[in-house]
Amino acid sequence: MNFFNNVCIYMRLSKDDGDKTESESISNQRKLLKRYAEDIGIKINKEYVDDGYSGTNFNRPKFKEMISDVKLKKIDTIIVKDLSRFARESVEASEYIEKFFPEHDVRFIAVLDNIDTYLDSLANVLIEFKLYNNQKFAKDVSDKLKKSKRSNMEKGLYMGTYAPYGYKKDPNNKGKLVVDENSSRIVKKIYNMYIEGKSSQYIAKYLNSKKIKTPAEYYHITPNKKTNMYGIWKRTQILRILKNEVYIGNTVRNVVNKVSYREKKKRQTNKDEWIITKNTHEPIIDKCNFEKVHEILNSKRKTSNVKVHNYLFRPYMRCAKCGRKLNFNVRSDKVVTINCPKSDMNCCEKYYYNYFKLEKEIINNIKGHYKKLFDLVSAEDDIILKKNKEYLKNIDEKLKKLNYDYNRVNDNIDSLYMKKLDNLINDEDYLKDTKILKEKRDNIQNEINKYNDLKSNINEENILDLKKNIQQENNIINNNIKEELIEKLIYNILISKNEIVINYKFKFI
């Protein structure tokens, strides 16, 4: 099939931009798409423009006309600036891109997102063809390597790419571990501090304060781009060192395994599948201290009777600055502290709240709020609805501003692309600046989603249902608050160093 005969471009601008005439953004989209088509040597036959329509649904006149033309075989290629112009609703969008368009032999291109289903499909065909021809060979090789690797594991040979922290590979025998003089001192320090009663969190902070290199830094391992945890000691690292039998001279392998020879994904194996070979190398920690550490670890596990799912407000707690879920830290004295997971990376404020004290404050706040709500249950329904109508108006204004900002960022991305095409900006700067803008756009989208979520709660049915609950549960002031009621009342709880903000779903006061 020739994919270049009936090419169309689709452009959309949200009604939230407020432009009454064809907007500059539509003009920019048209310019960008025409320029792209010229660059790849195809001719545009038709264009579809929805100016003033939201991307959250597909009830758009020109979009529906385009889909109708697809069904009539009038279109074989659709080009859009990016996926946000096509749709904001990812589930439905994927239905079109991954199912509907392929079924109708339509090529779909999203320029700024580097999506071209024709090229991608060709790549997939080639990959599948290669896999088909090499599958048996690959599996045979994989099986042989697996058997050889297991044999070496059982002999106690070390098979990892990097030696465990505290050790290095013997230059004369890469399968044998020898003690590393410098890092082994840190391992001993970690064990001694833990036996003295210091927590894993405290030890991590201590090592960071002394600017001790992490295992990754010490061995010059390429940092993990997703976690960005290259140079910071974390309590999880400390615990891994404390639990690892390698430090008493044993080699433990096969803790994780690949799901299949065709995939990189790994799974945790059962303990009875582990391959443990004793006394394969010189120990750093004597068995007596190792056992002491494990006695402490086991005792903490037994005494910690506070379960995560029992924290009443945990699902609603977020860092006020970055929006992340909070860390819950259970100490040996059963005190539970909460903090932002990014605070140790100097990205967010450092704070540690006692959860149970905070829970009492939140409950008192809810009770006070609830009492005011209860005082209003005698009010006419239209009074309550009027208050929330005003609240809804405020949300709509915020959404309008956010959508405006979202589209402005998109315009900036467009401008960057045009500069790139005109050779006014090099590829490196283009990629760097585009990444920053897309991250900004994603943050705005998250805010839009938040307010849309709030907005969905403000309807007559939900409001009157809550009023009914208030009337039925008037003993709330003196009794425990039910989870069901919290779910109806609270949207989120934002935690910062100096302030706790409870955001309620409704406005009754």
Secondary structure, DSSP 4 states (H G I P E B T S, - for coil): --TTSSEEEEEEE-GGG--SSS-HHHHHHHHHHHHHHHHHT--EEEEEEEET--SSSS--HHHHHHHHHHHTT--SEEEES-HHHH-S-HHHHHHIIIIIHHHTT-EEEETTTTEEHHHHHHHHHHHHHHHHHHHHHHHHHHHHHHHHHHHHHHTT----SSPPTTEEEETTEEEEEEE-HHHHHHHHHHHHHHHTT--HHHHHHHHHHTTPPPHHHHTTPPP-TTT--TT---HHHHHHHHH-GGGGT-EEE-SEEES-TT---EEEPPGGG-EEE-S-S--SS-HHHHHHHHHHHHHHHHH----GGG-TTGGGEEETTT-PBPEEEE-TTS-EEEE-TTGGGTSS----EEHHHHHHHHHHHHHHHHHHHHHTTTS-HHHHHHHHHHHHHHHHHHHHHHHHHHHHHHHHHHHHHHHHHTTSS-HHHHHHHHHHHHHHHHHHHHHHHHHHHHHHH-SHHHHHHHHHHHHHTGGGGTSPPPHHHHHHHEEEEEE-SS-EEEEES----
